[in-house]
Amino acid sequence: MSYARLRSRLLRGRPLILDSDVAASLGARGCALDGPGSLGAALFHSEDLVREHHHAELDSRVDVLCALTAETTPRALSESGMEHRAARLTGRALEILAEIAAASPRAVAVAGVLGAEQITATHRQRFEEEIREHAARIAVAGAELIIARSTGSRLDLLFCVAAAAAQDVPVWAVLDPALIEPDLTRLLRSLSDAGAEAVLFEVSSVDQGLELLHRAAQAQVSIVPGALLSASAEALRGFPVELSAGWVDRAVELTEAGARIVGGGAGTTEEHTRELAVRLGYLHPSLVPSSRSRPK
């Protein structure tokens, strides 16, 4: 299991690099993404482009590759009239990544994504049932960890984290600034209690990221901090933005402030993660993993 080999780096050495905004990357490759559910449908209509994206991220030397499972629930795929393909496309998303990771000469973790920002819950009971079912599908399909995203509220995010943790796989939670409470300590403790091993602050500026990382350190909650930095302050998920001269400097500044996982947020593409990996490689030219440093 590749993630087991990478996990000690949550505490020391070179920070783990997560891949970029997949919707923006696919859009830059000409993949048609025209609304809720289209990211999941891309697995059916544009598998070659999906593979190209994952290979490009692998060549960029990211440590964690994310499968396109955020929008392979029946609810999400119903937007494209493909709800009957939910189980098959979820399995296929992880199957593609497993093949790519298996051919890599270095350790690369395969993550499933649970929760989609554009897909809202219609009925609470049905929402919870679908999240549980989808978490189980992702785990059975071979995900080494699950990244939980908000579907619109803090309670939904906590439910996604708990549903993922119930599958006995590590869980990372992505925390949008809109969900952050004045009492960040309570929120981080709730995420940790629900089963999150790490929290990824999705930020649009380095100042915002630095503030959140500082507050997380003061909270002293047993949860690993990370950050996903947008391509620009105005960037939106799914819309690619060219790499700016200072983006890598800002991302590295977040790692120096304590982010143990770092990656591209809204608008980023494989170019962002490639340049970030090169810079972190210079800063951390060697790494000796320590089994004694593994998080509990």
Residue pairs with C-beta under 8 A, 6 or more apart in sequence:
1 144
2 101
2 107
2 108
2 109
2 110
2 144
3 64
3 109
3 110
3 144
3 145
3 170
4 144
5 107
5 289
6 16
6 63
6 64
6 107
6 109
6 289
7 170
7 294
7 295
8 289
8 290
8 291
8 293
8 294
9 15
9 16
9 63
9 260
9 287
9 289
10 16
10 197
10 198
10 224
10 260
10 261
10 295
11 224
11 260
11 293
11 294
11 295
12 290
12 293
13 284
13 287
13 288
13 289
14 280
14 281
14 283
14 284
14 287
15 226
15 255
15 259
15 260
15 261
15 262
15 280
16 63
16 64
16 226
16 260
16 261
16 262
17 61
17 62
17 63
17 64
17 261
17 262
17 263
17 273
17 276
17 277
17 280
18 62
18 63
18 64
18 66
18 200
18 226
18 228
18 261
18 262
18 263
18 264
19 57
19 60
19 62
19 64
19 65
19 66
19 263
19 264
19 270
19 273
20 57
20 263
20 264
20 268
20 269
20 270
20 272
20 273
21 231
21 237
21 238
21 240
21 264
21 265
21 266
21 267
21 268
21 269
22 39
22 53
22 66
22 68
23 33
23 39
23 237
23 238
24 231
24 237
24 238
24 239
24 240
24 241
24 266
24 267
24 268
24 269
25 53
25 56
25 57
25 240
25 268
25 269
25 270
26 33
26 39
26 42
26 46
26 49
26 50
26 53
27 33
27 238
27 239
27 240
28 240
28 269
29 49
29 52
29 53
30 49
31 42
31 46
31 49
31 50
32 38
32 45
32 46
33 39
33 42
33 238
35 79
35 118
36 71
36 76
36 79
36 116
36 118
36 119
37 71
37 76
37 77
37 78
37 79
37 80
37 82
37 119
38 71
38 79
38 80
39 68
39 70
39 71
39 116
40 68
40 69
40 70
40 71
40 72
40 73
40 76
40 77
40 80
40 82
40 89
41 71
41 77
41 80
41 82
42 49
42 50
42 68
43 50
43 68
43 72
43 89
43 92
43 93
43 96
44 82
44 85
44 89
47 92
47 96
50 68
50 96
51 96
51 100
53 270
54 65
54 96
54 97
54 100
55 100
56 270
57 65
57 270
57 273
58 65
58 100
58 101
58 104
58 108
59 270
59 274
60 270
60 273
60 274
60 277
61 106
61 274
61 277
61 278
61 281
62 108
62 263
62 273
62 277
63 107
63 108
63 109
64 108
64 109
64 110
64 111
64 145
64 261
64 263
65 97
65 100
65 101
65 108
65 109
65 110
65 111
66 111
66 112
66 113
66 147
67 93
67 94
67 96
67 97
67 110
67 111
67 112
67 113
67 138
67 143
68 93
68 113
69 90
69 93
69 94
69 112
69 113
69 114
69 134
69 138
69 143
70 76
70 113
70 114
70 115
70 116
70 149
71 77
71 116
71 118
71 119
72 86
72 89
72 90
72 93
72 134
73 86
73 116
73 119
73 130
73 131
73 134
74 83
74 84
74 86
74 130
75 83
75 119
75 122
75 127
75 130
76 116
76 119
77 83
77 85
77 86
77 89
79 119
82 89
86 134
86 137
87 137
90 112
90 134
90 137
90 138
90 141
91 137
91 141
93 112
93 141
94 110
94 112
94 138
94 141
94 142
94 143
95 141
95 142
97 110
98 110
98 142
100 108
101 108
101 109
101 110
109 144
109 145
110 142
110 143
110 144
111 143
111 144
111 145
111 146
111 147
111 172
112 138
112 139
112 141
112 143
112 145
112 146
112 147
113 146
113 147
113 148
113 149
114 131
114 134
114 135
114 138
114 146
114 147
114 148
114 149
114 160
114 163
114 164
115 131
115 148
115 149
115 150
115 151
115 156
115 157
115 160
116 149
116 151
117 149
117 150
117 151
117 152
117 176
117 237
119 151
120 151
120 152
121 127
121 151
121 152
121 156
127 151
127 156
128 159
128 163
131 159
131 160
131 163
132 163
132 166
135 146
135 160
135 163
135 164
135 166
135 167
136 167
138 146
138 164
138 167
139 146
139 164
139 167
139 168
139 169
143 169
144 169
144 170
145 169
145 170
145 171
145 172
145 197
146 164
146 167
146 169
146 170
146 171
146 172
147 171
147 172
147 173
147 174
147 200
148 157
148 160
148 161
148 164
148 171
148 172
148 173
148 174
148 196
149 157
149 160
149 174
150 156
150 157
150 160
150 174
150 175
150 176
150 179
151 157
151 160
153 179
154 179
154 181
154 187
157 173
157 175
157 179
157 191
158 190
158 191
158 194
160 173
161 171
161 173
161 191
161 194
161 195
161 196
162 194
162 195
164 171
164 195
165 171
165 194
165 195
165 196
166 195
170 197
171 195
171 196
171 197
172 196
172 197
172 198
172 199
172 200
172 226
172 261
173 191
173 196
173 198
173 199
173 200
174 199
174 200
174 202
174 228
175 187
175 191
175 199
175 200
175 201
175 202
176 202
177 201
177 202
177 203
177 204
177 208
177 212
179 187
180 187
180 212
181 187
184 212
184 215
184 216
184 219
185 218
185 219
185 221
188 199
188 216
188 219
188 221
188 223
189 219
189 221
191 199
191 223
192 221
192 222
192 223
196 223
197 223
197 224
197 295
198 223
198 224
198 225
198 226
198 260
198 261
199 216
199 223
199 224
199 225
199 226
200 226
200 227
200 228
200 261
200 263
201 208
201 209
201 212
201 213
201 216
201 225
201 226
201 227
201 228
202 227
202 228
202 230
202 265
202 266
203 209
203 212
203 227
203 228
203 229
203 230
203 254
203 265
204 230
204 232
204 233
204 234
204 235
204 265
204 266
205 230
205 233
205 250
206 229
206 250
206 251
206 253
206 254
209 227
209 229
209 254
209 257
209 259
210 253
210 254
210 257
212 227
213 225
213 227
213 254
213 257
213 258
213 259
214 257
216 223
216 225
216 258
217 225
217 258
222 296
224 260
224 261
224 295
225 258
225 259
225 260
225 261
226 259
226 260
226 261
226 262
226 263
227 251
227 254
227 259
227 261
227 262
227 263
228 262
228 263
228 264
228 265
229 247
229 250
229 251
229 254
229 262
229 263
229 264
229 265
229 268
230 264
230 265
230 266
230 267
230 268
231 240
231 241
231 242
231 243
231 244
231 247
231 264
231 265
231 266
231 267
231 268
231 269
231 272
232 241
232 244
232 267
235 241
235 265
235 266
235 267
235 268
236 266
236 267
237 265
237 266
237 267
238 266
239 266
239 267
240 267
240 268
240 269
241 267
241 268
242 271
243 269
243 271
243 272
243 275
247 272
247 275
248 272
248 275
248 276
248 279
251 262
251 276
251 279
252 276
252 279
252 280
252 283
254 262
255 262
255 280
262 276
262 280
263 273
263 276
264 272
264 273
264 276
